[in-house]
């Protein structure tokens, strides 16, 4: 195993048209910046002024082609931290997330947090619990779980595959071959908006169908069309 990372983390936040929430999202990261960590926001072509709203609360604003994989790779290339955390704009980290990440990476190469959806509905609480259980059983992390990794390993593996969907699952599969993930009990709070908008049961069925199709070799571009 390679040496443990240093004490600086770069939080990479890919965004697209997040004007309604980006200020609150980045304000939640202010204590981490105050402790010396770095926040990079990577915009994928927003048309609602997201970059301007983000600028006061980020260390760097980058622009990349639209697509989370491309945006997160661009953020990683611009990072100065020894560890990377990939954070969706609608996900909130627990307090002391930096300490948890650094402690985990002292003995592991990568990891992720447990997740809770921000809804009082019992069904969505169950969805979050099942996501966490599935992740523990498979060693696969999804984007909502704030995947973190040692910078040198991410670079050595070539970063995210620049595919339009399932990029987190694809990367997790490669990271898993390097070592078992640190599965943190601490929970991130993820937005339930897509579940609420599409219907919880419908979204559950859709995501399982898409993942099964991906594992069976389906083209991620076609899966992305079905997801949209």
Z-matrix of the N, CA and C atoms (Angstrom, degrees):
N
C 1 1.460
C 2 1.519 1 109.12
N 3 1.344 2 116.08 1 139.39
C 4 1.449 3 120.67 2 178.75
C 5 1.523 4 110.37 3 -73.82
N 6 1.325 5 115.51 4 166.60
C 7 1.463 6 120.42 5 -177.88
C 8 1.516 7 110.97 6 -62.64
N 9 1.334 8 114.95 7 151.49
C 10 1.459 9 120.29 8 178.22
C 11 1.521 10 110.34 9 -64.53
N 12 1.348 11 117.83 10 151.58
C 13 1.459 12 121.00 11 -179.36
C 14 1.514 13 111.32 12 -69.84
N 15 1.339 14 114.67 13 166.18
C 16 1.455 15 119.92 14 175.97
C 17 1.525 16 111.05 15 -72.70
N 18 1.314 17 115.55 16 -157.68
C 19 1.456 18 120.33 17 -170.88
C 20 1.518 19 113.35 18 -101.89
N 21 1.303 20 120.27 19 5.75
C 22 1.466 21 121.09 20 -178.38
C 23 1.522 22 110.39 21 -109.27
N 24 1.325 23 115.20 22 131.16
C 25 1.457 24 122.44 23 178.91
C 26 1.523 25 108.67 24 -112.04
N 27 1.320 26 116.90 25 140.36
C 28 1.457 27 121.56 26 168.59
C 29 1.521 28 108.64 27 -105.45
N 30 1.319 29 115.92 28 124.64
C 31 1.458 30 122.74 29 175.59
C 32 1.524 31 107.56 30 -97.23
N 33 1.328 32 116.53 31 118.23
C 34 1.458 33 122.59 32 -177.45
C 35 1.528 34 108.15 33 -103.12
N 36 1.337 35 116.38 34 121.14
C 37 1.462 36 121.77 35 -174.95
C 38 1.530 37 109.04 36 -119.42
N 39 1.329 38 119.28 37 102.44
C 40 1.465 39 120.49 38 175.37
C 41 1.523 40 110.12 39 -78.37
N 42 1.330 41 117.14 40 137.12
C 43 1.462 42 120.71 41 -177.40
C 44 1.519 43 111.20 42 -135.64
N 45 1.325 44 113.93 43 153.94
C 46 1.466 45 121.94 44 172.13
C 47 1.523 46 107.39 45 -156.24
N 48 1.329 47 115.37 46 111.42
C 49 1.472 48 121.45 47 178.25
C 50 1.533 49 111.86 48 53.71
N 51 1.329 50 115.29 49 56.20
C 52 1.467 51 121.61 50 -178.86
C 53 1.529 52 111.19 51 -111.43
N 54 1.350 53 117.66 52 30.19
C 55 1.459 54 120.30 53 -174.96
C 56 1.522 55 112.48 54 -58.23
N 57 1.317 56 117.84 55 -33.64
C 58 1.465 57 120.31 56 -175.60
C 59 1.523 58 112.43 57 -66.82
N 60 1.326 59 117.00 58 -28.85
C 61 1.467 60 119.88 59 -170.59
C 62 1.520 61 115.27 60 -124.78
N 63 1.334 62 118.43 61 -9.34
C 64 1.457 63 119.08 62 -169.01
C 65 1.527 64 112.18 63 -65.32
N 66 1.324 65 118.46 64 -36.00
C 67 1.464 66 119.37 65 -179.03
C 68 1.528 67 110.80 66 -62.86
N 69 1.326 68 116.61 67 -45.25
C 70 1.468 69 120.09 68 178.87
C 71 1.524 70 110.91 69 -66.16
N 72 1.323 71 116.75 70 -38.04
C 73 1.466 72 120.59 71 179.62
C 74 1.521 73 111.03 72 -60.76
N 75 1.320 74 116.21 73 -45.93
C 76 1.461 75 119.60 74 -177.17
C 77 1.523 76 111.84 75 -77.54
N 78 1.322 77 117.24 76 -30.25
C 79 1.467 78 119.54 77 175.54
C 80 1.525 79 110.53 78 -59.69
N 81 1.341 80 116.17 79 -35.04
C 82 1.468 81 119.84 80 178.58
C 83 1.520 82 112.02 81 -65.84
N 84 1.342 83 117.20 82 -20.72
C 85 1.464 84 121.19 83 179.30
C 86 1.524 85 112.60 84 -92.29
N 87 1.337 86 117.07 85 -4.35
C 88 1.464 87 120.16 86 -176.95
C 89 1.530 88 113.09 87 -57.09
N 90 1.345 89 120.09 88 -40.89
C 91 1.470 90 118.52 89 178.20
C 92 1.530 91 112.94 90 -62.06
N 93 1.331 92 116.98 91 -31.33
C 94 1.462 93 120.34 92 178.45
C 95 1.526 94 110.48 93 -69.85
N 96 1.334 95 116.58 94 -41.14
C 97 1.465 96 119.79 95 176.19
C 98 1.522 97 110.54 96 -63.86
N 99 1.326 98 116.40 97 -37.74
C 100 1.466 99 120.09 98 179.52
C 101 1.524 100 111.50 99 -64.11
N 102 1.340 101 116.25 100 -25.62
C 103 1.469 102 119.99 101 178.31
C 104 1.528 103 111.54 102 -90.99
N 105 1.325 104 117.61 103 10.48
C 106 1.457 105 120.87 104 171.86
C 107 1.510 106 115.92 105 99.50
N 108 1.323 107 117.63 106 4.00
C 109 1.459 108 120.23 107 178.97
C 110 1.528 109 110.48 108 -87.17
N 111 1.307 110 115.93 109 168.19
C 112 1.459 111 122.97 110 -171.52
C 113 1.531 112 110.28 111 -114.66
N 114 1.335 113 115.97 112 139.32
C 115 1.461 114 121.86 113 175.40
C 116 1.528 115 108.44 114 -120.48
N 117 1.319 116 115.66 115 120.92
C 118 1.467 117 121.81 116 176.93
C 119 1.525 118 108.10 117 -116.35
N 120 1.321 119 115.94 118 124.75
C 121 1.461 120 122.07 119 175.97
C 122 1.523 121 107.74 120 -102.95
N 123 1.320 122 116.33 121 130.48
C 124 1.469 123 120.98 122 -178.84
C 125 1.520 124 108.71 123 -118.70
N 126 1.321 125 115.71 124 112.19
C 127 1.463 126 121.17 125 -176.74
C 128 1.524 127 110.82 126 -90.94
N 129 1.323 128 114.43 127 137.63
C 130 1.461 129 120.17 128 -178.98
C 131 1.514 130 114.12 129 -103.17
N 132 1.339 131 117.23 130 24.78
C 133 1.462 132 120.36 131 178.30
C 134 1.518 133 113.48 132 105.66
N 135 1.311 134 117.26 133 38.77
C 136 1.465 135 120.89 134 -179.36
C 137 1.527 136 111.04 135 -61.34
N 138 1.323 137 114.97 136 147.15
C 139 1.457 138 121.66 137 178.64
C 140 1.525 139 111.68 138 -115.35
N 141 1.328 140 117.34 139 11.42
C 142 1.462 141 121.11 140 -175.24
C 143 1.531 142 113.22 141 -119.88
N 144 1.324 143 116.84 142 15.63
C 145 1.460 144 119.52 143 177.70
C 146 1.509 145 115.28 144 83.03
N 147 1.325 146 118.09 145 14.34
C 148 1.466 147 120.92 146 -178.75
C 149 1.534 148 112.89 147 -53.68
N 150 1.337 149 120.43 148 -46.94
C 151 1.479 150 118.87 149 -177.49
C 152 1.521 151 113.20 150 -58.89
N 153 1.324 152 117.51 151 -41.01
C 154 1.453 153 120.06 152 179.90
C 155 1.515 154 112.38 153 -65.01
N 156 1.318 155 116.70 154 -38.05
C 157 1.460 156 120.77 155 178.10
C 158 1.525 157 111.34 156 -69.30
N 159 1.316 158 116.85 157 -31.19
C 160 1.461 159 121.54 158 -177.48
C 161 1.522 160 112.39 159 -80.03
N 162 1.321 161 117.08 160 -28.14
C 163 1.473 162 120.89 161 -169.01
C 164 1.524 163 114.43 162 -54.69
N 165 1.333 164 120.49 163 -42.46
C 166 1.477 165 118.46 164 -177.54
C 167 1.529 166 114.08 165 -65.97
N 168 1.337 167 117.44 166 -18.92
C 169 1.458 168 119.62 167 -173.37
C 170 1.528 169 112.97 168 -117.81
N 171 1.324 170 116.53 169 19.88
C 172 1.458 171 120.76 170 178.06
C 173 1.523 172 109.35 171 -131.18
N 174 1.310 173 116.41 172 153.41
C 175 1.462 174 120.16 173 176.33
C 176 1.518 175 111.68 174 -76.92
N 177 1.329 176 115.57 175 -34.00
C 178 1.463 177 120.28 176 178.99
C 179 1.518 178 109.00 177 -146.69
N 180 1.328 179 115.77 178 144.63
C 181 1.459 180 122.70 179 170.95
C 182 1.526 181 106.74 180 -116.16
N 183 1.309 182 116.56 181 120.79
C 184 1.459 183 121.55 182 178.62
C 185 1.523 184 109.25 183 -114.96
N 186 1.307 185 115.69 184 159.69
C 187 1.467 186 122.31 185 176.22
C 188 1.517 187 107.78 186 -121.60
N 189 1.325 188 116.35 187 135.06
C 190 1.466 189 121.45 188 -179.10
C 191 1.518 190 108.36 189 -143.04
N 192 1.325 191 118.03 190 163.47
C 193 1.459 192 119.73 191 174.13
C 194 1.520 193 110.99 192 -56.70
N 195 1.316 194 115.51 193 146.16
C 196 1.462 195 120.75 194 -178.21
C 197 1.521 196 111.37 195 -60.27
N 198 1.315 197 115.54 196 135.90
C 199 1.466 198 122.51 197 -178.78
C 200 1.513 199 108.66 198 134.10
N 201 1.329 200 116.66 199 127.27
C 202 1.462 201 119.39 200 -174.35
C 203 1.523 202 112.25 201 -57.92
N 204 1.326 203 117.64 202 -40.70
C 205 1.463 204 119.25 203 -178.03
C 206 1.525 205 110.78 204 -61.18
N 207 1.335 206 116.56 205 -48.95
C 208 1.462 207 119.72 206 179.52
C 209 1.521 208 111.00 207 -62.10
N 210 1.326 209 116.59 208 -41.52
C 211 1.462 210 120.10 209 -178.46
C 212 1.524 211 111.44 210 -66.71
N 213 1.321 212 117.64 211 -43.07
C 214 1.459 213 119.74 212 -179.40
C 215 1.512 214 111.60 213 -68.63
N 216 1.326 215 117.87 214 -35.88
C 217 1.467 216 119.82 215 175.17
C 218 1.529 217 111.08 216 -63.92
N 219 1.325 218 116.71 217 -40.21
C 220 1.465 219 120.14 218 178.27
C 221 1.531 220 110.41 219 -62.93
N 222 1.338 221 116.18 220 -41.63
C 223 1.455 222 119.64 221 177.79
C 224 1.514 223 112.26 222 -63.08
N 225 1.328 224 116.58 223 -41.14
C 226 1.463 225 120.52 224 179.06
C 227 1.528 226 111.13 225 -64.28
N 228 1.337 227 116.75 226 -38.69
C 229 1.462 228 119.23 227 179.20
C 230 1.529 229 111.27 228 -64.40
N 231 1.316 230 117.15 229 -30.98
C 232 1.450 231 120.45 230 -179.25
C 233 1.516 232 114.08 231 -90.59
N 234 1.322 233 117.67 232 -0.10
C 235 1.462 234 121.61 233 -173.64
C 236 1.519 235 111.66 234 -77.26
N 237 1.321 236 115.36 235 150.80
C 238 1.464 237 121.31 236 174.01
C 239 1.526 238 111.81 237 -112.69
N 240 1.334 239 118.04 238 -5.62
C 241 1.456 240 120.83 239 -178.86
C 242 1.515 241 112.88 240 -77.03
N 243 1.329 242 115.49 241 160.43
C 244 1.460 243 121.90 242 176.15
C 245 1.525 244 111.76 243 -85.53
N 246 1.340 245 116.09 244 -14.89
C 247 1.461 246 122.15 245 177.22
C 248 1.521 247 108.00 246 -131.00
N 249 1.319 248 116.15 247 149.52
C 250 1.458 249 122.57 248 -178.71
C 251 1.521 250 109.43 249 -119.36
N 252 1.329 251 116.43 250 137.12
C 253 1.459 252 122.24 251 170.27
C 254 1.522 253 107.28 252 -122.66
N 255 1.333 254 116.81 253 124.12
C 256 1.456 255 121.54 254 179.98
C 257 1.522 256 108.22 255 -99.24
N 258 1.335 257 115.65 256 116.39
C 259 1.455 258 121.83 257 -167.43
C 260 1.519 259 110.54 258 -126.57
N 261 1.322 260 116.71 259 118.05
C 262 1.454 261 119.86 260 174.21
C 263 1.529 262 109.48 261 -66.24
N 264 1.321 263 116.47 262 149.50
C 265 1.457 264 120.87 263 -176.28
C 266 1.519 265 112.99 264 -64.40
N 267 1.325 266 117.90 265 -22.91
C 268 1.466 267 120.69 266 -178.90
C 269 1.525 268 112.52 267 -101.54
N 270 1.319 269 117.00 268 22.45
C 271 1.465 270 122.49 269 178.22
C 272 1.527 271 108.80 270 -117.88
N 273 1.320 272 117.09 271 133.39
C 274 1.461 273 122.60 272 178.87
C 275 1.526 274 109.69 273 -109.11
N 276 1.304 275 115.74 274 131.47
C 277 1.459 276 121.60 275 179.47
C 278 1.525 277 111.21 276 -80.60
N 279 1.338 278 117.45 277 155.03
C 280 1.464 279 119.59 278 171.97
C 281 1.520 280 110.79 279 -71.12
N 282 1.322 281 115.67 280 160.71
C 283 1.465 282 119.25 281 174.17
C 284 1.523 283 109.18 282 -61.27
N 285 1.305 284 115.88 283 147.61
C 286 1.467 285 122.45 284 -179.89
C 287 1.533 286 112.07 285 64.45
N 288 1.334 287 116.56 286 26.54
C 289 1.462 288 119.34 287 179.55
C 290 1.519 289 111.62 288 -59.74
N 291 1.331 290 117.36 289 -34.84
C 292 1.457 291 119.44 290 -179.68
C 293 1.521 292 111.38 291 -63.25
N 294 1.331 293 116.63 292 -43.93
C 295 1.465 294 120.06 293 178.11
C 296 1.529 295 110.51 294 -61.62
N 297 1.323 296 116.52 295 -43.08
C 298 1.466 297 120.41 296 -179.16
C 299 1.527 298 111.33 297 -62.37
N 300 1.317 299 116.21 298 -42.88
C 301 1.467 300 120.28 299 -179.75
C 302 1.526 301 110.55 300 -64.80
N 303 1.316 302 117.33 301 -47.49
C 304 1.461 303 119.81 302 -177.82
C 305 1.528 304 111.79 303 -65.43
N 306 1.327 305 117.08 304 -38.63
C 307 1.464 306 119.30 305 176.65
C 308 1.524 307 110.86 306 -64.22
N 309 1.323 308 117.06 307 -40.92
C 310 1.466 309 120.10 308 179.51
C 311 1.529 310 110.71 309 -65.18
N 312 1.332 311 116.49 310 -42.75
C 313 1.461 312 119.91 311 -176.82
C 314 1.520 313 113.27 312 -76.22
N 315 1.318 314 116.92 313 -6.62
C 316 1.463 315 119.21 314 173.37
C 317 1.517 316 111.37 315 -68.65
N 318 1.344 317 116.86 316 -24.81
C 319 1.466 318 120.47 317 -178.43
C 320 1.528 319 113.20 318 -124.89
N 321 1.320 320 117.61 319 -14.25
C 322 1.464 321 121.85 320 179.99
C 323 1.520 322 109.56 321 -123.55
N 324 1.325 323 114.98 322 162.32
C 325 1.464 324 120.40 323 -178.78
C 326 1.526 325 112.85 324 -89.33
N 327 1.319 326 116.33 325 -24.84
C 328 1.457 327 119.55 326 -177.72
C 329 1.525 328 108.60 327 -160.72
N 330 1.326 329 116.56 328 174.84
C 331 1.453 330 119.10 329 179.18
C 332 1.510 331 111.85 330 179.23
N 333 1.338 332 114.75 331 -170.57
C 334 1.450 333 121.10 332 178.90
C 335 1.523 334 109.29 333 -159.58
N 336 1.323 335 116.31 334 166.99
C 337 1.457 336 122.96 335 177.99
C 338 1.527 337 109.64 336 -95.58
N 339 1.314 338 115.90 337 159.57
C 340 1.460 339 120.00 338 163.36
C 341 1.524 340 107.89 339 -69.46
N 342 1.337 341 116.18 340 165.61
C 343 1.459 342 120.65 341 -175.75
C 344 1.520 343 110.07 342 -130.89
N 345 1.324 344 115.44 343 148.05
C 346 1.458 345 122.33 344 169.77
C 347 1.517 346 107.73 345 -132.70
N 348 1.322 347 117.33 346 133.69
C 349 1.454 348 121.24 347 178.27
C 350 1.526 349 109.67 348 -83.71
N 351 1.330 350 116.71 349 141.12
C 352 1.465 351 120.82 350 -174.31
C 353 1.532 352 111.46 351 -83.65
N 354 1.311 353 114.54 352 63.35
C 355 1.463 354 121.07 353 178.88
C 356 1.523 355 108.37 354 -141.59
N 357 1.346 356 117.47 355 142.77
C 358 1.462 357 120.09 356 177.26
C 359 1.529 358 113.24 357 -79.76
N 360 1.325 359 117.44 358 -4.65
C 361 1.462 360 120.75 359 -176.05
C 362 1.522 361 110.81 360 -69.27
N 363 1.323 362 115.81 361 132.71
C 364 1.462 363 121.10 362 -178.59
C 365 1.524 364 111.18 363 -61.00
N 366 1.331 365 116.87 364 -37.04
C 367 1.462 366 119.88 365 -179.43
C 368 1.520 367 111.18 366 -62.08
N 369 1.337 368 117.23 367 -40.18
C 370 1.458 369 119.53 368 -179.35
C 371 1.524 370 112.15 369 -75.55
N 372 1.325 371 116.80 370 -26.90
C 373 1.472 372 118.80 371 171.01
C 374 1.520 373 109.93 372 -64.27
N 375 1.332 374 115.92 373 -39.52
C 376 1.463 375 120.32 374 177.33
C 377 1.527 376 110.72 375 -66.52
N 378 1.329 377 117.10 376 -38.88
C 379 1.463 378 120.66 377 178.12
C 380 1.528 379 110.08 378 -58.01
N 381 1.340 380 116.50 379 -46.61
C 382 1.460 381 119.83 380 178.99
C 383 1.513 382 112.14 381 -61.18
N 384 1.332 383 116.22 382 -43.17
C 385 1.468 384 120.05 383 179.74
C 386 1.520 385 110.99 384 -62.98
N 387 1.316 386 117.14 385 -39.23
C 388 1.469 387 120.67 386 179.81
C 389 1.530 388 111.27 387 -70.36
N 390 1.328 389 116.91 388 -35.17
C 391 1.466 390 119.86 389 175.32
C 392 1.524 391 110.50 390 -60.75
N 393 1.330 392 116.01 391 -43.32
C 394 1.469 393 120.06 392 -179.12
C 395 1.525 394 111.22 393 -66.83
N 396 1.320 395 116.29 394 -42.43
C 397 1.463 396 120.03 395 179.23
C 398 1.518 397 110.82 396 -64.36
N 399 1.317 398 116.38 397 -46.75
C 400 1.468 399 120.03 398 179.57
C 401 1.520 400 110.76 399 -58.64
N 402 1.332 401 116.70 400 -41.20
C 403 1.453 402 120.65 401 -178.82
C 404 1.527 403 111.17 402 -64.32
N 405 1.327 404 116.55 403 -39.55
C 406 1.466 405 119.73 404 178.08
C 407 1.524 406 111.52 405 -65.87
N 408 1.319 407 116.18 406 -39.35
C 409 1.464 408 119.84 407 -176.97
C 410 1.522 409 112.29 408 -73.13
N 411 1.335 410 116.75 409 -33.87
C 412 1.466 411 120.08 410 -173.55
C 413 1.524 412 113.71 411 -101.38
N 414 1.349 413 117.45 412 -19.56
C 415 1.458 414 119.23 413 -173.40
C 416 1.504 415 113.08 414 72.93
N 417 1.327 416 117.42 415 21.55
C 418 1.461 417 122.83 416 -179.66
C 419 1.523 418 108.81 417 -110.83
N 420 1.323 419 116.67 418 134.62
C 421 1.460 420 122.10 419 177.41
C 422 1.519 421 109.94 420 -110.01
N 423 1.325 422 116.30 421 142.64
C 424 1.458 423 120.90 422 174.84
C 425 1.524 424 109.51 423 -101.94
N 426 1.323 425 116.07 424 167.99
C 427 1.452 426 120.58 425 -173.99
C 428 1.514 427 114.32 426 -60.34
N 429 1.323 428 117.59 427 -30.69
C 430 1.458 429 120.96 428 -178.73
C 431 1.527 430 112.99 429 -71.23
N 432 1.323 431 118.83 430 -8.10
C 433 1.462 432 121.48 431 -173.28
C 434 1.525 433 113.99 432 -98.16
N 435 1.335 434 117.63 433 11.23
C 436 1.471 435 121.81 434 176.10
C 437 1.530 436 111.43 435 53.89
N 438 1.304 437 115.75 436 63.71
C 439 1.459 438 121.77 437 179.30
C 440 1.526 439 110.09 438 -59.50
N 441 1.332 440 116.20 439 135.80
C 442 1.465 441 120.78 440 176.44
C 443 1.524 442 109.13 441 -128.79
N 444 1.348 443 115.62 442 152.95
C 445 1.457 444 120.18 443 -172.41
C 446 1.525 445 109.91 444 -158.82
N 447 1.325 446 116.05 445 149.35
C 448 1.461 447 119.51 446 171.59
C 449 1.526 448 109.05 447 -64.62
N 450 1.300 449 114.50 448 135.65
C 451 1.469 450 120.24 449 -175.99
C 452 1.528 451 111.90 450 -57.53
N 453 1.310 452 117.03 451 -43.65
C 454 1.469 453 119.19 452 -175.53
C 455 1.518 454 111.31 453 -64.67
N 456 1.320 455 117.93 454 -34.47
C 457 1.465 456 119.96 455 178.25
C 458 1.517 457 110.39 456 -70.76
N 459 1.330 458 117.21 457 -43.88
C 460 1.465 459 120.54 458 178.18
C 461 1.527 460 110.36 459 -57.13
N 462 1.328 461 116.27 460 -45.37
C 463 1.465 462 120.04 461 179.93
C 464 1.522 463 111.02 462 -65.30
N 465 1.326 464 116.52 463 -41.73
C 466 1.465 465 119.88 464 -178.13
C 467 1.530 466 111.84 465 -63.86
N 468 1.319 467 116.68 466 -33.76
C 469 1.465 468 120.53 467 179.77
C 470 1.531 469 113.32 468 -82.92
N 471 1.326 470 116.15 469 -6.64
C 472 1.463 471 118.72 470 178.30
C 473 1.514 472 114.19 471 86.46
N 474 1.337 473 117.58 472 12.54
C 475 1.459 474 120.53 473 176.15
C 476 1.514 475 113.24 474 72.96
N 477 1.323 476 114.42 475 -159.03
C 478 1.462 477 120.77 476 179.06
C 479 1.521 478 110.61 477 -73.39
N 480 1.321 479 116.04 478 141.09
C 481 1.459 480 119.76 479 167.75
C 482 1.524 481 107.12 480 -68.35
N 483 1.310 482 117.05 481 130.86
C 484 1.468 483 119.85 482 -173.74
C 485 1.523 484 110.34 483 -84.23
N 486 1.320 485 114.26 484 72.03
C 487 1.454 486 123.83 485 178.60
C 488 1.526 487 107.80 486 -113.42
N 489 1.346 488 118.88 487 155.49
C 490 1.466 489 120.71 488 -171.80
C 491 1.518 490 115.53 489 -79.63
N 492 1.317 491 118.07 490 -7.39
C 493 1.463 492 121.85 491 178.53
C 494 1.528 493 107.88 492 -159.97
N 495 1.336 494 116.73 493 154.25
C 496 1.457 495 123.42 494 178.39
C 497 1.521 496 113.48 495 71.67
N 498 1.334 497 116.89 496 16.67
C 499 1.464 498 119.08 497 -179.22
C 500 1.524 499 111.93 498 -64.08
N 501 1.325 500 117.08 499 -32.07
C 502 1.457 501 120.07 500 179.62
C 503 1.525 502 111.52 501 -71.02
N 504 1.329 503 116.12 502 -38.94
C 505 1.464 504 120.41 503 178.07
C 506 1.524 505 110.43 504 -67.91
N 507 1.320 506 116.75 505 -41.07
C 508 1.466 507 120.49 506 179.75
C 509 1.522 508 110.88 507 -63.10
N 510 1.352 509 116.57 508 -44.69
C 511 1.459 510 119.15 509 179.35
C 512 1.523 511 110.67 510 -66.40
N 513 1.324 512 117.64 511 -42.58
C 514 1.467 513 120.69 512 179.48
C 515 1.521 514 111.09 513 -56.89
N 516 1.316 515 116.65 514 -38.84
C 517 1.461 516 120.35 515 -179.46
C 518 1.519 517 111.02 516 -62.31
N 519 1.328 518 117.03 517 -39.53
C 520 1.462 519 119.94 518 178.31
C 521 1.526 520 111.61 519 -74.12
N 522 1.329 521 116.40 520 -39.34
C 523 1.465 522 119.64 521 177.78
C 524 1.521 523 111.08 522 -63.64
N 525 1.314 524 116.57 523 -36.74
C 526 1.468 525 120.87 524 -178.89
C 527 1.514 526 111.55 525 -62.21
N 528 1.335 527 116.65 526 -31.03
C 529 1.464 528 119.34 527 177.32
C 530 1.523 529 111.67 528 -70.96
N 531 1.334 530 116.57 529 -23.07
C 532 1.465 531 120.43 530 177.18
C 533 1.522 532 111.97 531 -82.87
N 534 1.328 533 116.69 532 -26.16
C 535 1.461 534 120.00 533 179.87
C 536 1.515 535 111.06 534 169.88
N 537 1.319 536 116.60 535 158.00
C 538 1.464 537 121.31 536 179.19
C 539 1.526 538 109.83 537 -69.70
N 540 1.332 539 117.45 538 142.07
C 541 1.459 540 119.40 539 -179.09
C 542 1.517 541 112.87 540 -74.18
N 543 1.311 542 115.49 541 154.62
C 544 1.462 543 121.18 542 166.88
C 545 1.525 544 106.83 543 -81.54
N 546 1.323 545 117.26 544 117.35
C 547 1.464 546 122.53 545 -179.00
C 548 1.518 547 107.81 546 -102.04
N 549 1.328 548 116.53 547 98.30
C 550 1.454 549 120.96 548 -173.65
C 551 1.524 550 111.03 549 -81.10
N 552 1.330 551 116.08 550 134.85
C 553 1.459 552 121.29 551 177.64
C 554 1.521 553 112.14 552 -69.52
N 555 1.320 554 117.23 553 -28.65
C 556 1.463 555 120.46 554 178.74
C 557 1.525 556 108.97 555 -58.80
N 558 1.332 557 115.98 556 140.60
C 559 1.459 558 119.85 557 -172.26
C 560 1.524 559 112.66 558 -107.71
N 561 1.321 560 115.01 559 135.30
C 562 1.458 561 119.85 560 165.17
C 563 1.526 562 107.56 561 -83.13
N 564 1.323 563 115.91 562 155.70
C 565 1.463 564 121.80 563 177.79
C 566 1.516 565 107.51 564 -105.73
N 567 1.324 566 116.69 565 113.69
C 568 1.454 567 121.95 566 -176.19
C 569 1.519 568 110.72 567 -107.48
N 570 1.306 569 116.13 568 145.17
C 571 1.451 570 120.87 569 179.37
C 572 1.528 571 110.76 570 -64.65
N 573 1.323 572 115.07 571 139.38
C 574 1.473 573 121.28 572 176.80
C 575 1.519 574 111.12 573 -97.49
N 576 1.352 575 117.64 574 14.31
C 577 1.465 576 119.45 575 -170.24
C 578 1.517 577 113.36 576 -62.12
N 579 1.322 578 118.16 577 -39.12
C 580 1.467 579 117.48 578 -179.27
C 581 1.520 580 110.91 579 -71.36
N 582 1.333 581 116.96 580 -31.89
C 583 1.456 582 120.36 581 177.56
C 584 1.522 583 110.16 582 -68.68
N 585 1.333 584 116.26 583 -41.88
C 586 1.456 585 120.50 584 -179.41
C 587 1.522 586 110.68 585 -69.29
N 588 1.334 587 117.17 586 -40.54
C 589 1.457 588 120.63 587 -175.88
C 590 1.526 589 112.36 588 -68.70
N 591 1.311 590 116.98 589 -39.54
C 592 1.461 591 120.94 590 -175.61
C 593 1.524 592 113.31 591 -93.64
N 594 1.328 593 115.16 592 -15.83
C 595 1.455 594 119.54 593 -172.95
C 596 1.515 595 109.35 594 97.66
N 597 1.330 596 116.90 595 128.33
C 598 1.460 597 121.05 596 -173.18
C 599 1.514 598 112.46 597 -60.80
N 600 1.338 599 116.87 598 -50.33
C 601 1.465 600 119.39 599 -177.21
C 602 1.524 601 111.11 600 -64.54
N 603 1.313 602 115.93 601 -41.30
C 604 1.460 603 119.32 602 179.67
C 605 1.526 604 110.73 603 -62.58
N 606 1.349 605 116.99 604 -40.51
C 607 1.458 606 120.63 605 -179.71
C 608 1.527 607 111.26 606 -68.20
N 609 1.322 608 116.63 607 -39.79
C 610 1.468 609 120.44 608 177.43
C 611 1.524 610 110.21 609 -57.91
N 612 1.327 611 115.80 610 -49.85
C 613 1.466 612 120.28 611 -178.77
C 614 1.523 613 110.64 612 -62.67
N 615 1.339 614 116.47 613 -43.81
C 616 1.464 615 120.04 614 -179.68
C 617 1.520 616 110.97 615 -60.07
N 618 1.333 617 117.65 616 -47.50
C 619 1.459 618 119.95 617 -176.39
C 620 1.520 619 112.11 618 -65.85
N 621 1.321 620 117.83 619 -39.46
C 622 1.458 621 119.65 620 177.15
C 623 1.530 622 111.00 621 -65.15
N 624 1.321 623 116.68 622 -39.50
C 625 1.470 624 119.45 623 178.67
C 626 1.528 625 110.83 624 -65.35
N 627 1.327 626 116.57 625 -42.14
C 628 1.456 627 119.55 626 179.67
C 629 1.522 628 111.73 627 -65.31
N 630 1.324 629 117.11 628 -42.00
C 631 1.469 630 119.66 629 179.71
C 632 1.526 631 110.94 630 -65.99
N 633 1.316 632 116.62 631 -41.87
C 634 1.468 633 119.25 632 178.12
C 635 1.518 634 110.16 633 -61.70
N 636 1.338 635 116.67 634 -44.42
C 637 1.461 636 119.63 635 179.27
C 638 1.525 637 110.81 636 -61.92
N 639 1.335 638 117.49 637 -38.51
C 640 1.464 639 120.69 638 178.67
C 641 1.524 640 110.66 639 -63.83
N 642 1.327 641 116.82 640 -45.95
C 643 1.461 642 120.04 641 -179.99
C 644 1.526 643 111.55 642 -62.94
N 645 1.331 644 116.23 643 -27.92
C 646 1.459 645 120.53 644 179.37
C 647 1.529 646 112.49 645 -86.46
N 648 1.329 647 116.76 646 2.16
C 649 1.456 648 120.24 647 172.79
C 650 1.506 649 116.25 648 102.87
N 651 1.330 650 119.16 649 13.10
C 652 1.464 651 121.22 650 -179.13
C 653 1.526 652 110.82 651 -66.53
N 654 1.315 653 115.87 652 152.11
C 655 1.459 654 122.87 653 178.88
C 656 1.537 655 109.35 654 -69.58
N 657 1.353 656 119.03 655 122.90
C 658 1.469 657 120.64 656 179.60
C 659 1.526 658 113.65 657 -57.14
N 660 1.336 659 117.72 658 -30.51
C 661 1.466 660 119.98 659 179.08
C 662 1.525 661 110.61 660 -64.86
N 663 1.315 662 116.76 661 -40.83
C 664 1.466 663 119.47 662 177.07
C 665 1.513 664 111.35 663 -68.08
N 666 1.326 665 116.45 664 -37.98
C 667 1.452 666 120.26 665 178.19
C 668 1.527 667 110.43 666 -64.20
N 669 1.324 668 117.12 667 -37.24
C 670 1.460 669 120.75 668 178.50
C 671 1.513 670 111.16 669 -63.83
N 672 1.334 671 117.27 670 -37.56
C 673 1.468 672 120.37 671 176.61
C 674 1.524 673 110.36 672 -63.59
N 675 1.314 674 116.89 673 -41.01
C 676 1.454 675 119.96 674 178.69
C 677 1.519 676 111.57 675 -67.69
N 678 1.332 677 116.54 676 -35.86
C 679 1.462 678 121.19 677 178.94
C 680 1.526 679 110.78 678 -65.25
N 681 1.330 680 116.43 679 -41.82
C 682 1.468 681 120.46 680 -178.96
C 683 1.524 682 111.19 681 -70.90
